[in-house]
Amino acid sequence: LLQGAIVRLALLLCLLAGCSDALAAPKVRTSQECYTLADMALVARSAAAENVAPETTAAMFKTIYLVTSPRLLELAALIIESAYRDKRTPGQFAMALAEQCVRTGNLDPFFGAPA
C-alpha cells in the first residue's frame, strides 16, 4: 500500500516537473522522415498481417532503412508495436501515420500516448 502511494507521488511529481516529454515519442524532424516512417508503417503492418515475427520486422528495419540512431530506433519500435496491435489494412495504417506526422510532427496520438 505504501509502495503504491510512493509510485503515485513520484508520477505526480514527474508530471508537475515536466517529465511528460520523457514518456513521449521522439518528434519527427522533417517531412522526409514522415515519408520514411510511413513506409516503415506499411512494411510493419504488412509483416504483421502475414504473421512475420516482430523481431524479424525489427531486423528488416535495421537493414532496409539503416536505422541506427536511438531516436529512430525508438520510433521504429513504436511503429512495429502499433502495427502488430492494429487491425487496419497496411495502406490505411501507413496513411494514418503519414497524415498525423505531416500535420504535427507529433506521433503520440497515433501511438495512443497523450499528446
N, C-alpha and C positions, 0 to 999 in steps of 0.2 A: 504494500500500500504506500509506504513512504517512498519507495523507489519510483513508483508511477508518478507520484507528486513531484519528485525531483526532475523526472524527464519532462513533464508538462511545464514546469517552471523554466527549464533550460530552453525548451522550444519557444515559450513566450518571450524570454529574454532575447533569443536569437531573432525572432520576428521584429521585436522592438528595436534591435540594434541593426536591422537591415541585412540579416543573413539570408533573406529570400533569394538573392542572386546566386548564392551557393547551391540552392536547390533547383535553379532554373537551367534549362537547356542553353548551351552556348548560342550567342546571337550570330546570325548569318551576316557576313560582311559585304557580299557583293551579289549582284543578280546572277552572275556566272555560278556562284556557289548554289544559288537556288536551283538552277537548272541541273547541276550535278547531283544535288540532293534529291531532286525529283526523279532523276534517272535511277539513283540508288533505291528509291522507294519502289519504283516499277520493278526492278530486279528482285528486291527483297520480297515484295508481295507475290510476285510470280513464283519465286522459290518456295514460299510458304504454301501457296496453292498446290504445288507439286510435291509437297511433303519432304522437301530438302531440309536437312538438319540446320538449325540456326547457326551452328558453329561452322558449317560448310559455307553458308552465306557470308559470314564474317570473314572467312579466309578469302573468299572470292573478292570481297570489297577491297581487302588489302592489296590484292594482285591487280584487279581491274582498275581501281581508282587510285592506287598508290596512297592509300590512307595511312599516314604515319603520325601526324600531329595529334597530341592529346585532345585538342578541341574537335577535330574531325572524327577521331576515333569515338568520342563520346556521342557525337551526332549520328554516326553510323550505327552505334549500338542502340540508340533510341529508335532509329528508323527500323532496324531489324526487329526489336522487341515489339514495336507497334504493328509492323507488318504481319507478325505471326499471331497477333490478337485480333486483327481487323478481318472483316468479312466482305469488304467491298472488292470489286474487281481490281486487278493491278492498275489499270488505267485510271479508275476512279480514285484509288488511293494516292497514286502519284500526282494526279491533278489537284487533289485537296491539299497535299503538301505544298505543291508549287504555288497555288493561289495564296495560301497563308504566308508563305515565305516571301513572295514578291510584294504582297500587300504591306507587311510589317517587319519582316526580318526576324520576327519572334515566333518560334515554333512551339512554345509552351502550350498554347491552346490546341494545337494539332496533336501533341503527345499526351494531352489530358492533364497537364500541370496548370496550376493557376497562373494567369498572366501577370 
